[in-house]
């Protein structure tokens, strides 16, 4: 599994003392996700992925799993819930960009599906 390394790490609380990922470093860590094409890097600032479900109840159950995971990791995504769909947006607010923790959480979220 390509995401083994990221999925087995834990998110690290960011206090704004690390630079956000850019350029080659960002490309390299993005490629470590199991399905990098499904996670869109937007303006080198945030990650977005949409998930589809057969109904609202399934989508809500997934949101609750993501919420539990986010609480355990201390790293919280923006979550958009709709009938049969969930959109996850990740970035590290303290640095106003992407850090390794965003990719760790993305890899862990992918393991939920």
N, C-alpha and C positions, 0 to 999 in steps of 0.2 A: 504494500500500500504506500502510495506516495505521501500521504498526509500523516503517516505514522509519527514522525518527529513532532510536528506541530500539535497534533491531537493529544499527545501524551505529555505536553508541557502544561503549565498553569499560567494564567494571566498574571502579570505583575502590575501592581498599582503604579500609575504614572503620576508624577508630581510636576511634570513639565520640564524636567531636567534632561530629557533626551530629545534629540532632533527627530522630526517625523521622517519616515522612509520616503525616499525619492529615487528616481532614475533606475539604475541597474539593481540596487539593493531592493527596491520595491518590486521590480520585475522578477527577481530571483525568488523572493519569499512568496509572491503570488503563485508562481509555478509549483510551489510545494503543496498547494491544496490538491485534494483528490480530483476535483473537477474545476480547474481554474477558469475555464470558459464560462462557467455558470455564475462566478463571482465577478462582477464588473468593477474595475477600479475607475472611479470617476474623478477626473482632474487631479490625480495623485493625492486626493484628499480623503475619500471614503470608499468603502466596499458596499456593493448592493447585490442582493440575490433575491429572486422571486421563487416561491415554491407554490405548486398547485396541489389541490386536494379535492376529493369528490364532493365535499359538502362543507358547511360552516362548522359543524361539530368537530370534524377531523382537523380543520385549520385551527380552531380554538385549542384543541388538545395539543397540537404542535406548539402553539404560542405559549401555553402553560409549561411545556417541557423546556422551551428556550428560556423562559423566565426563571425557572428553577436553576438551570445551568448558569445563567447570567449572575444570579445571586451567589451561587457557589463560587464563581470565578471573580466576583467583584468587578465585573466589566459588563456594562449594560448597553445593548443595542437599541436603536429605534426600531419599533415593530409596527407595521401596518397590517391590520387584519381585515379581511373582507370575505364574502361568501366564496369558499373554495380557493382562497389565495392568501398568502402571507408574504410580505416583503420585509426583509431584514436589511438594515443599514448600520454599518459599523464605522466608527472612527474614534480616535482618542481625543476627547475634548481638551485635555490639559495641554496638548501640543498642537491642537487644531489641525490634525492630520492623522496619518496612519502609523501605527507602531506594530511590533511583533504581536502584542496582545490581541490586536484586531484579527490577525490571521490565525492565532491560536483559537480564539472563540469561533471563528468561521469554520475551522476544521472540526471542532467539537460539535458545532451545530449540525454539520453535515453528517456526523455519525448518528444523529437522532432519527434521520429519515431512512 
